């Protein structure tokens, strides 16, 4: 799965969670969403870190990441 898709799904999950609190859904649903939220964040982080859909150029010997003024 690509990172943007994972970010959209995690955002939708958060929106559903906030809506469930605001509109006072049954407590079991809200607690279930709250309990699963750490798993959602771990899954999001792993998906974003493992996403290799973008190809970045290799740096030269005299370059450091973030310092292109040399």
PDB file of N, CA, C and O in Angstrom, chain B, residues numbered from 101:
ATOM      1  N   UNK B 101       0.840  -1.175   0.000  1.00  0.00           N
ATOM      2  CA  UNK B 101       0.000   0.000   0.000  1.00  0.00           C
ATOM      3  C   UNK B 101       0.887   1.240   0.000  1.00  0.00           C
ATOM      4  O   UNK B 101       1.930   1.277   0.653  1.00  0.00           O
ATOM      5  N   UNK B 102       0.458   2.236  -0.733  1.00  0.00           N
ATOM      6  CA  UNK B 102       1.228   3.469  -0.805  1.00  0.00           C
ATOM      7  C   UNK B 102       0.926   4.359   0.396  1.00  0.00           C
ATOM      8  O   UNK B 102      -0.141   4.274   1.006  1.00  0.00           O
ATOM      9  N   UNK B 103       1.881   5.204   0.714  1.00  0.00           N
ATOM     10  CA  UNK B 103       1.774   6.077   1.885  1.00  0.00           C
ATOM     11  C   UNK B 103       0.556   7.012   1.831  1.00  0.00           C
ATOM     12  O   UNK B 103      -0.133   7.147   2.841  1.00  0.00           O
ATOM     13  N   UNK B 104       0.265   7.660   0.698  1.00  0.00           N
ATOM     14  CA  UNK B 104      -0.901   8.560   0.705  1.00  0.00           C
ATOM     15  C   UNK B 104      -2.214   7.835   1.025  1.00  0.00           C
ATOM     16  O   UNK B 104      -3.082   8.392   1.698  1.00  0.00           O
ATOM     17  N   UNK B 105      -2.357   6.615   0.551  1.00  0.00           N
ATOM     18  CA  UNK B 105      -3.564   5.842   0.855  1.00  0.00           C
ATOM     19  C   UNK B 105      -3.645   5.532   2.345  1.00  0.00           C
ATOM     20  O   UNK B 105      -4.715   5.629   2.946  1.00  0.00           O
ATOM     21  N   UNK B 106      -2.519   5.161   2.939  1.00  0.00           N
ATOM     22  CA  UNK B 106      -2.490   4.868   4.368  1.00  0.00           C
ATOM     23  C   UNK B 106      -2.812   6.120   5.183  1.00  0.00           C
ATOM     24  O   UNK B 106      -3.510   6.041   6.194  1.00  0.00           O
ATOM     25  N   UNK B 107      -2.314   7.258   4.753  1.00  0.00           N
ATOM     26  CA  UNK B 107      -2.576   8.514   5.462  1.00  0.00           C
ATOM     27  C   UNK B 107      -4.063   8.866   5.391  1.00  0.00           C
ATOM     28  O   UNK B 107      -4.645   9.313   6.380  1.00  0.00           O
ATOM     29  N   UNK B 108      -4.671   8.666   4.233  1.00  0.00           N
ATOM     30  CA  UNK B 108      -6.104   8.949   4.075  1.00  0.00           C
ATOM     31  C   UNK B 108      -6.928   8.025   4.970  1.00  0.00           C
ATOM     32  O   UNK B 108      -7.863   8.478   5.630  1.00  0.00           O
ATOM     33  N   UNK B 109      -6.589   6.734   4.999  1.00  0.00           N
ATOM     34  CA  UNK B 109      -7.326   5.787   5.838  1.00  0.00           C
ATOM     35  C   UNK B 109      -7.181   6.113   7.318  1.00  0.00           C
ATOM     36  O   UNK B 109      -8.155   6.030   8.065  1.00  0.00           O
ATOM     37  N   UNK B 110      -5.986   6.482   7.750  1.00  0.00           N
ATOM     38  CA  UNK B 110      -5.775   6.840   9.149  1.00  0.00           C
ATOM     39  C   UNK B 110      -6.535   8.119   9.504  1.00  0.00           C
ATOM     40  O   UNK B 110      -7.070   8.237  10.606  1.00  0.00           O
ATOM     41  N   UNK B 111      -6.583   9.057   8.590  1.00  0.00           N
ATOM     42  CA  UNK B 111      -7.333  10.293   8.817  1.00  0.00           C
ATOM     43  C   UNK B 111      -8.826  10.014   8.932  1.00  0.00           C
ATOM     44  O   UNK B 111      -9.500  10.566   9.801  1.00  0.00           O
ATOM     45  N   UNK B 112      -9.340   9.161   8.059  1.00  0.00           N
ATOM     46  CA  UNK B 112     -10.752   8.795   8.135  1.00  0.00           C
ATOM     47  C   UNK B 112     -11.073   8.084   9.444  1.00  0.00           C
ATOM     48  O   UNK B 112     -12.131   8.304  10.034  1.00  0.00           O
ATOM     49  N   UNK B 113     -10.160   7.233   9.894  1.00  0.00           N
ATOM     50  CA  UNK B 113     -10.328   6.551  11.177  1.00  0.00           C
ATOM     51  C   UNK B 113     -10.418   7.577  12.311  1.00  0.00           C
ATOM     52  O   UNK B 113     -11.280   7.471  13.184  1.00  0.00           O
ATOM     53  N   UNK B 114      -9.535   8.555  12.291  1.00  0.00           N
ATOM     54  CA  UNK B 114      -9.550   9.598  13.319  1.00  0.00           C
ATOM     55  C   UNK B 114     -10.845  10.403  13.271  1.00  0.00           C
ATOM     56  O   UNK B 114     -11.404  10.742  14.314  1.00  0.00           O
ATOM     57  N   UNK B 115     -11.318  10.706  12.077  1.00  0.00           N
ATOM     58  CA  UNK B 115     -12.565  11.469  11.938  1.00  0.00           C
ATOM     59  C   UNK B 115     -13.740  10.677  12.500  1.00  0.00           C
ATOM     60  O   UNK B 115     -14.585  11.231  13.204  1.00  0.00           O
ATOM     61  N   UNK B 116     -13.797   9.380  12.191  1.00  0.00           N
ATOM     62  CA  UNK B 116     -14.867   8.536  12.729  1.00  0.00           C
ATOM     63  C   UNK B 116     -14.792   8.493  14.246  1.00  0.00           C
ATOM     64  O   UNK B 116     -15.820   8.545  14.921  1.00  0.00           O
ATOM     65  N   UNK B 117     -13.581   8.398  14.789  1.00  0.00           N
ATOM     66  CA  UNK B 117     -13.406   8.376  16.238  1.00  0.00           C
ATOM     67  C   UNK B 117     -13.912   9.668  16.878  1.00  0.00           C
ATOM     68  O   UNK B 117     -14.625   9.628  17.881  1.00  0.00           O
ATOM     69  N   UNK B 118     -13.549  10.798  16.307  1.00  0.00           N
ATOM     70  CA  UNK B 118     -13.982  12.093  16.857  1.00  0.00           C
ATOM     71  C   UNK B 118     -15.499  12.250  16.740  1.00  0.00           C
ATOM     72  O   UNK B 118     -16.149  12.757  17.654  1.00  0.00           O
ATOM     73  N   UNK B 119     -16.055  11.813  15.611  1.00  0.00           N
ATOM     74  CA  UNK B 119     -17.508  11.882  15.433  1.00  0.00           C
ATOM     75  C   UNK B 119     -18.216  10.995  16.458  1.00  0.00           C
ATOM     76  O   UNK B 119     -19.266  11.362  16.985  1.00  0.00           O
ATOM     77  N   UNK B 120     -17.634   9.827  16.737  1.00  0.00           N
ATOM     78  CA  UNK B 120     -18.262   8.934  17.711  1.00  0.00           C
ATOM     79  C   UNK B 120     -18.274   9.548  19.103  1.00  0.00           C
ATOM     80  O   UNK B 120     -19.200   9.309  19.878  1.00  0.00           O
ATOM     81  N   UNK B 121     -17.268  10.327  19.424  1.00  0.00           N
ATOM     82  CA  UNK B 121     -17.251  11.010  20.718  1.00  0.00           C
ATOM     83  C   UNK B 121     -18.271  12.152  20.723  1.00  0.00           C
ATOM     84  O   UNK B 121     -19.038  12.314  21.672  1.00  0.00           O
ATOM     85  N   UNK B 122     -18.262  12.935  19.651  1.00  0.00           N
ATOM     86  CA  UNK B 122     -19.117  14.126  19.596  1.00  0.00           C
ATOM     87  C   UNK B 122     -20.603  13.772  19.615  1.00  0.00           C
ATOM     88  O   UNK B 122     -21.392  14.409  20.313  1.00  0.00           O
ATOM     89  N   UNK B 123     -20.977  12.749  18.841  1.00  0.00           N
ATOM     90  CA  UNK B 123     -22.388  12.384  18.753  1.00  0.00           C
ATOM     91  C   UNK B 123     -22.779  11.289  19.740  1.00  0.00           C
ATOM     92  O   UNK B 123     -23.861  10.713  19.635  1.00  0.00           O
ATOM     93  N   UNK B 124     -21.910  11.005  20.689  1.00  0.00           N
ATOM     94  CA  UNK B 124     -22.175  10.070  21.769  1.00  0.00           C
ATOM     95  C   UNK B 124     -22.675   8.723  21.267  1.00  0.00           C
ATOM     96  O   UNK B 124     -23.746   8.257  21.654  1.00  0.00           O
ATOM     97  N   UNK B 125     -21.877   8.106  20.395  1.00  0.00           N
ATOM     98  CA  UNK B 125     -22.159   6.742  19.952  1.00  0.00           C
ATOM     99  C   UNK B 125     -22.097   5.831  21.172  1.00  0.00           C
ATOM    100  O   UNK B 125     -21.615   6.248  22.225  1.00  0.00           O
ATOM    101  N   UNK B 126     -22.573   4.604  21.050  1.00  0.00           N
ATOM    102  CA  UNK B 126     -22.462   3.685  22.192  1.00  0.00           C
ATOM    103  C   UNK B 126     -21.013   3.590  22.684  1.00  0.00           C
ATOM    104  O   UNK B 126     -20.060   3.603  21.904  1.00  0.00           O
ATOM    105  N   UNK B 127     -20.896   3.495  23.979  1.00  0.00           N
ATOM    106  CA  UNK B 127     -19.574   3.536  24.593  1.00  0.00           C
ATOM    107  C   UNK B 127     -18.671   2.417  24.100  1.00  0.00           C
ATOM    108  O   UNK B 127     -17.457   2.600  24.003  1.00  0.00           O
ATOM    109  N   UNK B 128     -19.246   1.262  23.789  1.00  0.00           N
ATOM    110  CA  UNK B 128     -18.432   0.139  23.329  1.00  0.00           C
ATOM    111  C   UNK B 128     -17.758   0.446  21.984  1.00  0.00           C
ATOM    112  O   UNK B 128     -16.622   0.034  21.750  1.00  0.00           O
ATOM    113  N   UNK B 129     -18.456   1.165  21.110  1.00  0.00           N
ATOM    114  CA  UNK B 129     -17.867   1.532  19.814  1.00  0.00           C
ATOM    115  C   UNK B 129     -16.728   2.520  20.020  1.00  0.00           C
ATOM    116  O   UNK B 129     -15.648   2.353  19.453  1.00  0.00           O
ATOM    117  N   UNK B 130     -16.964   3.542  20.824  1.00  0.00           N
ATOM    118  CA  UNK B 130     -15.940   4.553  21.071  1.00  0.00           C
ATOM    119  C   UNK B 130     -14.718   3.950  21.755  1.00  0.00           C
ATOM    120  O   UNK B 130     -13.584   4.263  21.395  1.00  0.00           O
ATOM    121  N   UNK B 131     -14.949   3.083  22.745  1.00  0.00           N
ATOM    122  CA  UNK B 131     -13.824   2.438  23.422  1.00  0.00           C
ATOM    123  C   UNK B 131     -13.079   1.486  22.492  1.00  0.00           C
ATOM    124  O   UNK B 131     -11.858   1.354  22.579  1.00  0.00           O
ATOM    125  N   UNK B 132     -13.811   0.830  21.608  1.00  0.00           N
ATOM    126  CA  UNK B 132     -13.167  -0.045  20.627  1.00  0.00           C
ATOM    127  C   UNK B 132     -12.272   0.738  19.685  1.00  0.00           C
ATOM    128  O   UNK B 132     -11.150   0.320  19.398  1.00  0.00           O
ATOM    129  N   UNK B 133     -12.763   1.875  19.201  1.00  0.00           N
ATOM    130  CA  UNK B 133     -11.943   2.724  18.330  1.00  0.00           C
ATOM    131  C   UNK B 133     -10.730   3.266  19.080  1.00  0.00           C
ATOM    132  O   UNK B 133      -9.631   3.345  18.530  1.00  0.00           O
ATOM    133  N   UNK B 134     -10.941   3.637  20.334  1.00  0.00           N
ATOM    134  CA  UNK B 134      -9.834   4.153  21.134  1.00  0.00           C
ATOM    135  C   UNK B 134      -8.786   3.066  21.379  1.00  0.00           C
ATOM    136  O   UNK B 134      -7.586   3.337  21.322  1.00  0.00           O
ATOM    137  N   UNK B 135      -9.226   1.861  21.645  1.00  0.00           N
ATOM    138  CA  UNK B 135      -8.312   0.748  21.905  1.00  0.00           C
ATOM    139  C   UNK B 135      -7.497   0.384  20.672  1.00  0.00           C
ATOM    140  O   UNK B 135      -6.327   0.021  20.786  1.00  0.00           O
ATOM    141  N   UNK B 136      -8.105   0.478  19.502  1.00  0.00           N
ATOM    142  CA  UNK B 136      -7.409   0.110  18.269  1.00  0.00           C
ATOM    143  C   UNK B 136      -6.562   1.240  17.685  1.00  0.00           C
ATOM    144  O   UNK B 136      -5.798   1.007  16.748  1.00  0.00           O
ATOM    145  N   UNK B 137      -6.679   2.455  18.215  1.00  0.00           N
ATOM    146  CA  UNK B 137      -5.953   3.585  17.641  1.00  0.00           C
ATOM    147  C   UNK B 137      -4.430   3.434  17.697  1.00  0.00           C
ATOM    148  O   UNK B 137      -3.776   3.862  16.747  1.00  0.00           O
ATOM    149  N   UNK B 138      -3.814   2.856  18.742  1.00  0.00           N
ATOM    150  CA  UNK B 138      -2.360   2.659  18.687  1.00  0.00           C
ATOM    151  C   UNK B 138      -1.933   1.716  17.552  1.00  0.00           C
ATOM    152  O   UNK B 138      -0.897   1.918  16.918  1.00  0.00           O
ATOM    153  N   UNK B 139      -2.747   0.691  17.311  1.00  0.00           N
ATOM    154  CA  UNK B 139      -2.438  -0.219  16.193  1.00  0.00           C
ATOM    155  C   UNK B 139      -2.524   0.511  14.857  1.00  0.00           C
ATOM    156  O   UNK B 139      -1.728   0.265  13.951  1.00  0.00           O
ATOM    157  N   UNK B 140      -3.493   1.406  14.746  1.00  0.00           N
ATOM    158  CA  UNK B 140      -3.623   2.194  13.515  1.00  0.00           C
ATOM    159  C   UNK B 140      -2.399   3.072  13.307  1.00  0.00           C
ATOM    160  O   UNK B 140      -1.906   3.184  12.184  1.00  0.00           O
ATOM    161  N   UNK B 141      -1.901   3.694  14.364  1.00  0.00           N
ATOM    162  CA  UNK B 141      -0.730   4.562  14.243  1.00  0.00           C
ATOM    163  C   UNK B 141       0.539   3.766  13.936  1.00  0.00           C
ATOM    164  O   UNK B 141       1.379   4.216  13.156  1.00  0.00           O
ATOM    165  N   UNK B 142       0.681   2.604  14.535  1.00  0.00           N
ATOM    166  CA  UNK B 142       1.838   1.758  14.243  1.00  0.00           C
ATOM    167  C   UNK B 142       1.793   1.298  12.792  1.00  0.00           C
ATOM    168  O   UNK B 142       2.802   1.334  12.088  1.00  0.00           O
ATOM    169  N   UNK B 143       0.614   0.864  12.349  1.00  0.00           N
ATOM    170  CA  UNK B 143       0.458   0.447  10.952  1.00  0.00           C
ATOM    171  C   UNK B 143       0.768   1.609  10.001  1.00  0.00           C
ATOM    172  O   UNK B 143       1.426   1.415   8.979  1.00  0.00           O
ATOM    173  N   UNK B 144       0.297   2.811  10.333  1.00  0.00           N
ATOM    174  CA  UNK B 144       0.561   3.985   9.499  1.00  0.00           C
ATOM    175  C   UNK B 144       2.055   4.269   9.412  1.00  0.00           C
ATOM    176  O   UNK B 144       2.579   4.502   8.323  1.00  0.00           O
ATOM    177  N   UNK B 145       2.741   4.252  10.542  1.00  0.00           N
ATOM    178  CA  UNK B 145       4.177   4.542  10.553  1.00  0.00           C
ATOM    179  C   UNK B 145       4.953   3.517   9.738  1.00  0.00           C
ATOM    180  O   UNK B 145       5.831   3.883   8.957  1.00  0.00           O
ATOM    181  N   UNK B 146       4.639   2.242   9.910  1.00  0.00           N
ATOM    182  CA  UNK B 146       5.337   1.195   9.161  1.00  0.00           C
ATOM    183  C   UNK B 146       5.070   1.328   7.671  1.00  0.00           C
ATOM    184  O   UNK B 146       5.984   1.181   6.860  1.00  0.00           O
ATOM    185  N   UNK B 147       3.830   1.604   7.307  1.00  0.00           N
ATOM    186  CA  UNK B 147       3.478   1.749   5.888  1.00  0.00           C
ATOM    187  C   UNK B 147       4.208   2.931   5.257  1.00  0.00           C
ATOM    188  O   UNK B 147       4.714   2.819   4.140  1.00  0.00           O
ATOM    189  N   UNK B 148       4.266   4.052   5.953  1.00  0.00           N
ATOM    190  CA  UNK B 148       4.937   5.239   5.406  1.00  0.00           C
ATOM    191  C   UNK B 148       6.446   4.992   5.292  1.00  0.00           C
ATOM    192  O   UNK B 148       7.059   5.378   4.297  1.00  0.00           O
ATOM    193  N   UNK B 149       7.040   4.360   6.288  1.00  0.00           N
ATOM    194  CA  UNK B 149       8.482   4.118   6.246  1.00  0.00           C
ATOM    195  C   UNK B 149       8.873   3.086   5.197  1.00  0.00           C
ATOM    196  O   UNK B 149       9.966   3.168   4.635  1.00  0.00           O
ATOM    197  N   UNK B 150       8.015   2.127   4.924  1.00  0.00           N
ATOM    198  CA  UNK B 150       8.328   1.080   3.945  1.00  0.00           C
ATOM    199  C   UNK B 150       7.933   1.452   2.514  1.00  0.00           C
ATOM    200  O   UNK B 150       8.270   0.728   1.578  1.00  0.00           O
ATOM    201  N   UNK B 151       7.234   2.553   2.334  1.00  0.00           N
ATOM    202  CA  UNK B 151       6.789   2.944   0.996  1.00  0.00           C
ATOM    203  C   UNK B 151       7.992   3.305   0.139  1.00  0.00           C
ATOM    204  O   UNK B 151       8.753   4.215   0.465  1.00  0.00           O
ATOM    205  N   UNK B 152       8.149   2.590  -0.942  1.00  0.00           N
ATOM    206  CA  UNK B 152       9.284   2.837  -1.833  1.00  0.00           C
ATOM    207  C   UNK B 152       8.814   3.247  -3.219  1.00  0.00           C
ATOM    208  O   UNK B 152       9.504   2.986  -4.204  1.00  0.00           O
ATOM    209  N   UNK B 153       7.657   3.881  -3.315  1.00  0.00           N
ATOM    210  CA  UNK B 153       7.135   4.273  -4.618  1.00  0.00           C
ATOM    211  C   UNK B 153       7.872   5.480  -5.196  1.00  0.00           C
ATOM    212  O   UNK B 153       7.893   5.655  -6.414  1.00  0.00           O
ATOM    213  N   UNK B 154       8.470   6.306  -4.357  1.00  0.00           N
ATOM    214  CA  UNK B 154       9.267   7.434  -4.833  1.00  0.00           C
ATOM    215  C   UNK B 154      10.717   7.007  -4.985  1.00  0.00           C
ATOM    216  O   UNK B 154      11.280   6.373  -4.093  1.00  0.00           O
ATOM    217  N   UNK B 155      11.309   7.347  -6.092  1.00  0.00           N
ATOM    218  CA  UNK B 155      12.722   7.049  -6.333  1.00  0.00           C
ATOM    219  C   UNK B 155      13.525   8.329  -6.117  1.00  0.00           C
ATOM    220  O   UNK B 155      13.304   9.339  -6.785  1.00  0.00           O
ATOM    221  N   UNK B 156      14.445   8.267  -5.187  1.00  0.00           N
ATOM    222  CA  UNK B 156      15.277   9.429  -4.879  1.00  0.00           C
ATOM    223  C   UNK B 156      16.671   9.213  -5.459  1.00  0.00           C
ATOM    224  O   UNK B 156      17.173   8.089  -5.450  1.00  0.00           O
ATOM    225  N   UNK B 157      17.302  10.272  -5.964  1.00  0.00           N
ATOM    226  CA  UNK B 157      18.632  10.117  -6.568  1.00  0.00           C
ATOM    227  C   UNK B 157      19.689   9.802  -5.521  1.00  0.00           C
ATOM    228  O   UNK B 157      19.596  10.234  -4.373  1.00  0.00           O
ATOM    229  N   UNK B 158      20.678   9.053  -5.931  1.00  0.00           N
ATOM    230  CA  UNK B 158      21.818   8.768  -5.052  1.00  0.00           C
ATOM    231  C   UNK B 158      22.655  10.034  -4.919  1.00  0.00           C
ATOM    232  O   UNK B 158      22.760  10.812  -5.867  1.00  0.00           O
ATOM    233  N   UNK B 159      23.246  10.243  -3.753  1.00  0.00           N
ATOM    234  CA  UNK B 159      24.064  11.427  -3.536  1.00  0.00           C
ATOM    235  C   UNK B 159      25.523  11.119  -3.854  1.00  0.00           C
ATOM    236  O   UNK B 159      25.970   9.975  -3.767  1.00  0.00           O
ATOM    237  N   UNK B 160      26.242  12.154  -4.218  1.00  0.00           N
ATOM    238  CA  UNK B 160      27.667  12.004  -4.507  1.00  0.00           C
ATOM    239  C   UNK B 160      28.452  11.829  -3.210  1.00  0.00           C
ATOM    240  O   UNK B 160      27.906  11.986  -2.118  1.00  0.00           O
ATOM    241  N   UNK B 161      29.714  11.507  -3.338  1.00  0.00           N
ATOM    242  CA  UNK B 161      30.581  11.302  -2.164  1.00  0.00           C
ATOM    243  C   UNK B 161      30.686  12.552  -1.291  1.00  0.00           C
ATOM    244  O   UNK B 161      30.739  12.448  -0.066  1.00  0.00           O
ATOM    245  N   UNK B 162      30.716  13.746  -1.920  1.00  0.00           N
ATOM    246  CA  UNK B 162      30.916  14.977  -1.160  1.00  0.00           C
ATOM    247  C   UNK B 162      29.607  15.615  -0.691  1.00  0.00           C
ATOM    248  O   UNK B 162      29.621  16.740  -0.190  1.00  0.00           O
ATOM    249  N   UNK B 163      28.488  14.925  -0.843  1.00  0.00           N
ATOM    250  CA  UNK B 163      27.196  15.461  -0.422  1.00  0.00           C
ATOM    251  C   UNK B 163      26.724  14.786   0.858  1.00  0.00           C
ATOM    252  O   UNK B 163      26.975  13.605   1.097  1.00  0.00           O
ATOM    253  N   UNK B 164      26.031  15.577   1.670  1.00  0.00           N
ATOM    254  CA  UNK B 164      25.371  15.051   2.848  1.00  0.00           C
ATOM    255  C   UNK B 164      23.891  15.361   2.721  1.00  0.00           C
ATOM    256  O   UNK B 164      23.501  16.359   2.115  1.00  0.00           O
ATOM    257  N   UNK B 165      23.073  14.492   3.299  1.00  0.00           N
ATOM    258  CA  UNK B 165      21.629  14.704   3.201  1.00  0.00           C
ATOM    259  C   UNK B 165      21.244  16.008   3.878  1.00  0.00           C
ATOM    260  O   UNK B 165      21.584  16.242   5.038  1.00  0.00           O
ATOM    261  N   UNK B 166      20.532  16.856   3.144  1.00  0.00           N
ATOM    262  CA  UNK B 166      20.067  18.108   3.704  1.00  0.00           C
ATOM    263  C   UNK B 166      21.031  19.266   3.559  1.00  0.00           C
ATOM    264  O   UNK B 166      20.681  20.406   3.863  1.00  0.00           O
ATOM    265  N   UNK B 167      22.249  18.985   3.096  1.00  0.00           N
ATOM    266  CA  UNK B 167      23.241  20.040   2.954  1.00  0.00           C
ATOM    267  C   UNK B 167      23.729  20.084   1.510  1.00  0.00           C
ATOM    268  O   UNK B 167      24.762  19.505   1.173  1.00  0.00           O
ATOM    269  N   UNK B 168      22.988  20.764   0.679  1.00  0.00           N
ATOM    270  CA  UNK B 168      23.341  20.836  -0.727  1.00  0.00           C
ATOM    271  C   UNK B 168      24.083  22.123  -1.073  1.00  0.00           C
ATOM    272  O   UNK B 168      24.253  22.426  -2.254  1.00  0.00           O
ATOM    273  N   UNK B 169      24.523  22.874  -0.095  1.00  0.00           N
ATOM    274  CA  UNK B 169      25.200  24.142  -0.350  1.00  0.00           C
ATOM    275  C   UNK B 169      26.707  23.964  -0.533  1.00  0.00           C
ATOM    276  O   UNK B 169      27.413  24.946  -0.760  1.00  0.00           O
ATOM    277  N   UNK B 170      27.202  22.762  -0.440  1.00  0.00           N
ATOM    278  CA  UNK B 170      28.651  22.546  -0.579  1.00  0.00           C
ATOM    279  C   UNK B 170      29.096  22.708  -2.003  1.00  0.00           C
ATOM    280  O   UNK B 170      30.281  22.562  -2.300  1.00  0.00           O
TER     281      UNK B 170
END
